[in-house]
Amino acid sequence: MRIRFLFFILIISSIIFSGCLREYDKSDNIVITSVDVMSSQQEDGTKLTVTPYVQNNLNKDTGVLTVRIKIKEPSTNLIAAEKDSDIGYIKSKSYSYNSISMTVANPGEYGVEVQVFEGGKLVAQNYVPVTVKQKSGPGQPSDIKLLDMNLVVTKIYSDSTAALVDVSPGVYNQGGDSSQLTIEVTARVDPYTAYTKSDDIGIVKGGESRRAKVTFDLPRNREYSFEVSAIESGKTVISSKVNEKIKLNEIKYNVPKTYSLVEEGKPVAAATTKEPGFEAAFAVVGILLIYLTVKLRNKR
């Protein structure tokens, strides 16, 4: 009996290590889909505006939700700032977002911890690192970086052939104050078909980050490559792209998506891929070895 029990435990262990038992699926839960952090220099430090996007994937409405945001110093785990905000309830299969602003006194590396509570119970959490740079001195040139790109389908036409799409690239100036900035976004189908929109966001101060916003009216049955450029005083200072094609008809209505932007000319890290089927094969081999071992012991 003891050997059979051991045999059973070893089989279950083999299956778990092979990846056959997967992590609990969060597709039917409350999740934080993304966390947006924008910064701006203040007299008493740097203001961080944190916007978590909370998605309710349940088949029922939530209760009243509270978002708690902590800004921590990773080296010491000390809390530099903390704030709670009630965001109310979220309807089934919907999302909500709320912006919360806090100020940190010193430049450096921080971690933004976001927690969502329902009736005092923790139901979702997320963590994003953020770097607060020292305020640039007067006369320094701007240094514009494109951070990421938010995309949300705000309207699908009645015949489902086209949609209104809001695209919001994140812009960060890690140098001195900029001149007038224009953010240009291109949704490209092929070398001959492209849609371009732009947003004049004005002067971005040193150490400040903000989002531009453009709205496209796009056919849904196509695949798009997105490119973003920052134009300062008529000159393109940086261009980046989303390193994947976006199938618009696969994007859910009113659910924001965040995509990384890769600066043109910068190498892209190769993705690590796994050959399908090998984990299960190793599990079967492990089970057979265990079975033979037990059988040999019984013969003895």
Phi, psi and omega in degrees: 000319180296319181294320179296319178297317178298319178300317180296316180297318181294324177297313180298319179299319179297319181293318181296312182293335179282351180088010180289329173265114187269163176297152179307130184284124181269008183290346178239048184217182172266125184226154171265106186285327178197161178230121181259127179236116176246147183233154174208141182286136176235170179297324184260014180144211180241126177273125175254123177256113185255126180235100175274140176257117186250124183250131175259104180268005180286164176272014178216162177290151176279170165280192178291129183253145175238131176258128176244126180242128176239134173254116187246153169269111186301328184291328182244347184064016176283148181270118180275330178200151181208142179203143175252151177210128176278128181250007179076203180258159178241130179294159179302136178061030179234177179224165177215155175215153181209132182266134180233130183249137176219159182242134173249140188281325190244149173290161179144190180268133179227161172240132179258113180258126181242128178233142177243128181243142173234112183061035180083356181259133178289123182242344179198150176206158180206161182214131177226137176279152178214143179249124176257116184266157179292145181297133181287147178283167181295144176087355179283145179289156177288159177218093189272133174236144175258120191274300183200185182220120174269141180223133177216134176276113185264344179202135172244125183293159188301330179272001176063014182271342182215166183209153169270131186231123174269129179238126185231097176283141175272133183238133178229133179252107181263011176245214177279179181303140181273170165275193180298129182247138172237131177255122183248129181240132178238127172257111189250131177268313180203179182301343185251349184233117180209151178238128184233134175227157180220157179224123176276109184259002175076209182276131174251117183290159177300132182081004182260146172231147179204176179242134168276168179210128174229157180236127178253150169248102193238145169298139186275337187270029181232166181249132189239143167254130183254133177235140181232135178230145173253125183244120181245118181053042176085357182245132178286119184259339177199143176227138180221167181216157171280127188273038174200154177273142185251119175272110189296326182286356176262356179272126181288150179295131172063023176245111184292142176237143179242130181238140176287147176251133180250123181296136180297135182094348178269140179292147178257130179296135180291138179283141178273125182241155178243141175285128182291145172097339185288325180297316179294323180297317177298324179296316180297316178299318179298319180295319179296319178297319178297316181299316180295322179298315179296320182295318178296322177295321178295324180293327178291000000 
